[in-house]
């Protein structure tokens, strides 16, 4: 009897528009439960036994590894898969069947070393990604539309940095922060406020609009953990605000 080279439990993953099932590539297990290291800086102070530690409030990247296989038609499939995988650059969205309520921001960081079973026309290999230490909730990736007043409930313990799209011009409030979007010659009427990147730009052209957005507290808004955040349109001609919350956990 020929022993099957792979287990019966298999999953798939999606990475930057690539769906592993289209190539006959499946996963043998999740194997992605490592926690990230919280970033901090340490300073040695003369006369103190312990160093002074300053928490940066962010997490480092982690290695994200899958064991994968192709069970049939290996030679043809691995060529296409390898070529398309290597074309994906930068940090993009990564999802798998083992964690269906979350996704990752990851980039592929290794080549492929394949263990081939010639008689079975099959092969196995490790896939190694580098990802943001945070696990983002699928529910937090959908836009919430506010045309008057609404409340957002953060289901996690961690403050989230939302992506906000503002239609037309005027003032709105998110939590305790009032934000005013002014008309400029560089704007086409749809302004994106990215709290993660601390940047404002025109959605259509990408033009920088930092000078056109005023924050009452000079801070980009965040959504506190385990709390309701009040969002409301206040004045001017803003017709709608869309908020992608970006809920996350570690």
N, C-alpha and C positions, 0 to 999 in steps of 0.2 A: 504494500500500500504506500502510495506517495503522500507524504505529509504536506498538508496545505501550509504555504509559507506565511500566511497572514491570518489574523483572528477574524471571527465572524462579525464583531461589532465594528462598524465603520461610520465615519462622518465625513462631511465636506466642509470646505471653507470658501469664502469669497474675499478677494483682495484687489482693491483698486479696479473693480469692474471685471476681474477674472474670476470665473466660477470653476472650482476644481473638478466638479462632476462633468464638465464639458470635455475634460481630458482623461476621464477615467481615473482621476487621482482621488484617493480617499485617505482618511486619517485613521490610525489605529487606536488613538486615545487622545483625550484632552491635553493632559500634561502641562497645564498652564495656570498653576495655582500659586506661583511665587509672588511674594509681596515686594514692592519697590522700597528702596532706601530713601528716607526723608532727608533732603539736602540741608546741610547746616555748615557753618564756618566756626572754627575754633581758634581762639587767641590765647597765647600763653601770657599770663600776667605775673610779673615778679612778685614774690611773696605769697602767691596763691597756690595751693596744692593742685586744685582742679582748674582746667582751662575754662575760659569764658566761652560759652557756646551760644551762638546766635542762629536761631531757626529761620531759614529762608522762606518757610511756608510753602515749599513746593517739593515734588518728588522727582527722583532721577529716572532714567530709562532702565528697562529690564530686558533680558534675553527671553524671547518667546519661541519655544521649540515644539514642533510637531514631528511625530513619526508617521510617514506617509507611504503609500504603495500604489502601484498599478498592477492589477491582477490579470489583465488580458490585453493583448495587442501592445505590449510594452514599447517596442522599438519605435513604432510610428507615433505613439502618444507622448513619449518622453521628449522627443524632438520638439514638438509643437509646444508642449508645456514649458520646457526650459526656455525657449525663445520668448514666449509671451511673458513669463514670470520676470525675466531679466529686463524687459522693457519698462516695467513699472518702477518709477523713480520717486524719491521723496517719501514723506510720511502720508499714507493714505489709509482709508478705512479697511479694517480687517475684521471679519466675522467668522464664527464656526458653529457647528451644530451642537457643541457641548455647552455653550453659554449663550443660549438663544435670547436672553434679555439684555445682552450687552455687546459692545463692539470696542475695537481698539484703534489707536492711531499708530501705525507701524510702517516700517520700511524693511525690505528684504536685504539681508546683510551678508549672505554667504553664497558660495557656489553650490554645486550638487555632487555628492559622492554617493554613487548608486551601487547597491548590492543586487546583482542580477541573478535570477534563477532561469537559465536558458531553456531548459526543458519545459518549463511552465509558461514561457514568454511573459515573465512577470519580473518585477523589481521593487525594491524598497529603498527609502532614502529619508534623511532628516531635512526638515525645512526650518531654518533659523531666522527669526525676525528680531529686529530691535524695535521696541515699542515704548510709547509714553507709559509711565508707571500707573497711570489712572485707567480704570475700566469705566467706559462711558455707557450709560443706560440708553437702550434703544428708545424708550419712552421720552427721553430728554433730547432726542434728535429731530423731533417733529416741531414745526412752527406753531406757536400759539398766537392767534390773531386778536388784537385788542382794538375795538372801534369806539370804546367809551371808557369802561372801567372793568378790570378783571383782577383776579388773584392767582398767583402762582405758588404752589406748595412744593418745596424742595423735599423729596422723600429720603434724602441721605443726610449724613452728618456733616458733609463737606460743602463749603461755599462754592457756588458755581459761577463761572464767567460766561454770561449769555452773549449770543450773537443777535443783535437787534437791527431790524430793517425798518426805517421810517419813511412813510410816504407823504410827500409834500413838506411843508415847513410850519414851525410853531414850537410849542412847549408841551412836554409830557413829563410825567413823574413816574419813577420806578423805585419803590421803597421810599427812602428819605431824600433821594436825589432828584432834583429838577434838571431836565436836559432841554436845551433850546437848540433847534436846528434852523439855521438861517439860509436864505437864498443867496447863492453866489453864481458867478458866470460859469464856474466849473461844474455845477450840479445840474443833473437832468431831472431832479425831483424825487429820487429814491436814494436815501443815504444809509449806509451800513455802519453801525457802531460795533466794533469787535472788542469786547472787554478782555478777551484772552490775549490778543495781540496789542491791545491798547492803541487802536488805530481807527480812523474814520475815513471812509472813501465812498465814491459814487458807485452804485451797483452796476450801472451800464458801462461806464468808461474806466473805472478803477482810479479815477483822479483823486488825489489826496484832498480830504475835506476836514482835516483836523481844525483848521481855523474857523470853520463854519459851524462847529458844534461846541456849545458851552455847557460845562457841568457846574452846577451850583457849588459843589464841594471840591471841584477840581479832581475828582476821582471817577474812574470808570465804574459803572454799577456792578455789583455782585448780588447773588441770590443766596442769603444765609441758609445754613443747614437746618433742617427740621423746622422750617418757619414758613409762614405765609408772607408773600411780598405783594403789596398793592401796586398795581399799574393803572394809570389813568391819563387820558388826554386832557390837557388843561386849557390851552388857548391857541389861537392861530388857526391855520388851515390844514393841520395834520388830519388825514383821512383814516389812517390805520398804522398801527405799529405791530410788526411781527417779531416774536421773540423765540429763538431756539435756546432753551435753557442750558443745555450741556450738563445735565446731572451726571455725577460720577462717584465712584467708590474705589477703594484700593483692594 
